[in-house]
């Protein structure tokens, strides 16, 4: 028996918290462009230095001229322009209820043509829903979606298709739901007709499924 980060859910949560260096087509293009520009600037600075020495100028004067040329040729405003452009993209996506944690991810999403996901709503609405439960050798299915506690729990391979009432919950199922509620730091709140979770989306899904009963 495992707990905390040793569980499957804990490993998923830990992998989401690990920082990964995001490399997008835009960042790779800028990296290639910066390297090319660096070689061009160094070549021009060296050429200027050599030509100046050939014309009888002092090496100190030509060294200062080469350094000034190299510094002035570097586009210092380019990173700021890229950051502002990506920030505008983040602002537009936020108005459409799409949250982006990293600026380069905006460009990555803009370059994507197909998004494959096995968790409906996680990418678009940041919501997770428990749909099936396996406890005590029995499969159960939970209806409903999002964080709304409306729904019920039924047996998948049972003969009775009617929803289970609380009194009919097997002890092992009750223990499973109780564990999800007790080992939890999130809360469900209702704002009008919508339900939102305060805390981790995964923990919110566990509270929601525990609230589904007839």
C-alpha positions as CSV (number, residue, x, y, z in Angstrom):
1,X,0.0,0.0,0.0
2,X,1.4,3.4,-1.0
3,X,0.6,7.0,-0.1
4,X,1.3,10.5,-1.2
5,X,3.7,10.8,-4.2
6,X,4.2,7.0,-4.3
7,X,0.6,6.5,-5.7
8,X,-0.2,6.8,-9.4
9,X,-2.1,10.1,-8.8
10,X,0.8,11.4,-6.8
11,X,3.3,10.6,-9.6
12,X,1.1,12.3,-12.1
13,X,0.9,15.4,-9.9
14,X,4.6,15.4,-9.3
15,X,5.4,15.0,-13.1
16,X,3.1,18.1,-13.7
17,X,5.1,20.1,-11.2
18,X,8.5,19.2,-12.7
19,X,9.8,22.0,-14.9
20,X,10.5,21.1,-18.5
21,X,12.4,23.4,-20.9
22,X,9.9,24.3,-23.5
23,X,11.3,24.4,-27.1
24,X,8.9,25.6,-29.7
25,X,9.4,26.3,-33.4
26,X,9.6,30.0,-32.7
27,X,12.3,29.6,-30.0
28,X,14.3,27.3,-32.2
29,X,14.1,29.8,-35.1
30,X,15.2,32.7,-32.9
31,X,18.1,30.6,-31.5
32,X,19.2,29.8,-35.1
33,X,18.8,33.4,-36.1
34,X,20.8,34.7,-33.1
35,X,23.7,32.3,-33.9
36,X,23.8,33.4,-37.5
37,X,23.6,37.0,-36.5
38,X,26.5,36.5,-34.1
39,X,28.7,35.0,-36.7
40,X,27.9,37.9,-39.1
41,X,28.6,40.6,-36.5
42,X,31.9,39.0,-35.5
43,X,32.9,38.7,-39.2
44,X,32.1,42.3,-39.9
45,X,33.9,43.5,-36.7
46,X,37.0,41.5,-37.5
47,X,36.9,42.7,-41.1
48,X,36.7,46.3,-39.9
49,X,39.5,45.8,-37.5
50,X,41.8,44.3,-40.1
51,X,41.0,46.9,-42.8
52,X,41.7,49.7,-40.3
53,X,45.0,48.3,-39.4
54,X,45.8,48.0,-43.1
55,X,45.2,51.7,-43.6
56,X,47.6,52.6,-40.8
57,X,45.1,53.2,-37.9
58,X,46.2,52.3,-34.4
59,X,45.0,48.9,-33.1
60,X,43.5,50.5,-30.0
61,X,41.3,52.8,-32.1
62,X,40.3,50.0,-34.5
63,X,39.5,47.7,-31.5
64,X,37.2,50.3,-30.1
65,X,35.5,50.7,-33.5
66,X,35.1,47.0,-33.9
67,X,33.5,46.7,-30.4
68,X,31.2,49.7,-31.1
69,X,30.1,48.0,-34.4
70,X,29.4,44.7,-32.7
71,X,27.4,46.3,-29.9
72,X,25.4,48.6,-32.2
73,X,24.6,45.7,-34.6
74,X,22.9,43.6,-31.9
75,X,19.1,44.0,-31.9
76,X,18.6,44.7,-28.2
77,X,14.8,45.3,-28.7
78,X,14.2,42.0,-30.4
79,X,13.6,40.0,-27.1
80,X,11.2,42.7,-25.9
81,X,9.3,42.7,-29.1
82,X,8.9,38.9,-29.0
83,X,7.8,39.0,-25.3
84,X,5.2,41.7,-26.0
85,X,3.9,39.8,-29.0
86,X,3.5,36.6,-27.0
87,X,1.9,38.5,-24.1
88,X,-0.7,39.9,-26.5
89,X,-1.5,36.3,-27.5
90,X,-1.9,35.2,-23.9
91,X,-4.2,38.1,-23.2
92,X,-6.4,37.2,-26.2
93,X,-6.5,33.5,-25.1
94,X,-7.4,34.6,-21.5
95,X,-10.4,36.5,-22.8
96,X,-11.6,33.1,-24.3
97,X,-11.0,31.4,-20.9
98,X,-7.8,29.6,-22.0
99,X,-5.1,29.8,-19.4
100,X,-1.4,29.6,-20.5
101,X,1.4,29.3,-17.9
102,X,4.3,29.9,-20.3
103,X,4.5,32.5,-23.1
104,X,6.2,30.2,-25.7
105,X,3.3,27.8,-25.3
106,X,1.1,30.4,-27.2
107,X,3.2,30.0,-30.3
108,X,3.2,26.2,-29.8
109,X,-0.6,26.1,-29.6
110,X,-0.8,28.3,-32.7
111,X,1.4,25.9,-34.7
112,X,-0.7,22.8,-33.6
113,X,-3.1,21.4,-36.2
114,X,-4.3,18.4,-34.1
115,X,-4.7,18.0,-30.3
116,X,-5.2,14.5,-29.0
117,X,-6.3,14.2,-25.3
118,X,-7.8,11.4,-23.3
119,X,-9.2,13.7,-20.6
120,X,-12.1,15.7,-22.0
121,X,-12.2,19.2,-20.7
122,X,-8.8,19.2,-19.0
123,X,-7.1,21.2,-21.8
124,X,-10.0,23.4,-22.6
125,X,-11.6,24.1,-19.2
126,X,-9.1,22.8,-16.7
127,X,-11.7,20.4,-15.3
128,X,-11.4,16.7,-14.4
129,X,-14.2,14.3,-13.8
130,X,-14.2,10.8,-12.3
131,X,-16.1,8.5,-14.7
132,X,-15.4,5.0,-13.5
133,X,-14.4,3.5,-10.1
134,X,-12.9,0.1,-9.5
135,X,-13.2,-1.1,-5.9
136,X,-13.5,-4.5,-4.3
137,X,-13.4,-6.3,-7.7
138,X,-16.4,-4.3,-9.0
139,X,-16.6,-1.6,-11.6
140,X,-18.8,1.5,-11.0
141,X,-19.7,4.3,-13.4
142,X,-20.3,7.9,-12.3
143,X,-22.5,10.1,-14.4
144,X,-22.4,13.8,-14.8
145,X,-19.6,16.1,-15.9
146,X,-17.5,19.0,-14.6
147,X,-17.5,19.8,-10.9
148,X,-21.3,19.7,-10.5
149,X,-22.3,17.1,-7.9
150,X,-25.4,16.3,-9.9
151,X,-25.2,12.6,-11.0
152,X,-25.3,9.1,-9.7
153,X,-23.2,6.0,-9.3
154,X,-24.2,2.7,-11.0
155,X,-22.7,-0.7,-11.3
156,X,-21.1,-1.3,-14.7
157,X,-21.6,-5.1,-15.0
158,X,-24.4,-5.5,-12.5
159,X,-27.9,-6.7,-13.3
160,X,-29.6,-3.7,-11.7
161,X,-29.2,-0.6,-14.0
162,X,-30.8,1.7,-11.4
163,X,-28.6,4.2,-9.6
164,X,-27.3,3.1,-6.2
165,X,-28.5,4.9,-3.1
166,X,-26.2,5.7,-0.3
167,X,-27.5,2.8,1.8
168,X,-26.7,0.4,-1.1
169,X,-23.0,1.5,-1.4
170,X,-20.8,-1.5,-0.6
171,X,-18.4,-0.7,2.3
172,X,-15.4,-1.0,0.0
173,X,-16.9,1.7,-2.3
174,X,-17.6,3.9,0.7
175,X,-14.1,3.5,1.9
176,X,-12.8,4.5,-1.5
177,X,-14.9,7.6,-1.7
178,X,-14.1,8.5,1.9
179,X,-10.4,8.2,1.3
180,X,-10.7,10.6,-1.7
181,X,-12.5,13.2,0.5
182,X,-10.2,12.9,3.6
183,X,-6.9,13.0,1.7
184,X,-8.0,16.3,0.1
185,X,-7.2,20.0,0.4
186,X,-9.7,21.3,-2.2
187,X,-13.2,22.7,-1.8
188,X,-16.3,22.9,-4.1
189,X,-18.1,26.2,-4.4
190,X,-21.2,27.1,-6.3
191,X,-21.3,30.4,-8.1
192,X,-24.8,30.8,-9.5
193,X,-25.5,27.7,-11.6
194,X,-21.8,26.8,-12.0
195,X,-19.6,24.8,-9.7
196,X,-15.9,25.6,-9.3
197,X,-13.1,24.0,-7.4
198,X,-10.8,25.9,-5.1
199,X,-7.5,23.9,-5.2
200,X,-6.2,21.1,-7.2
201,X,-8.4,19.9,-10.1
202,X,-7.7,16.2,-9.4
203,X,-8.7,16.6,-5.8
204,X,-11.8,18.5,-6.8
205,X,-12.9,15.6,-9.0
206,X,-12.6,13.2,-6.0
207,X,-14.8,15.5,-3.9
208,X,-17.4,15.8,-6.7
209,X,-17.7,12.0,-7.2
210,X,-18.2,11.5,-3.5
211,X,-21.1,14.0,-3.6
212,X,-22.9,12.1,-6.3
213,X,-25.6,10.0,-4.6
214,X,-29.3,9.4,-4.8
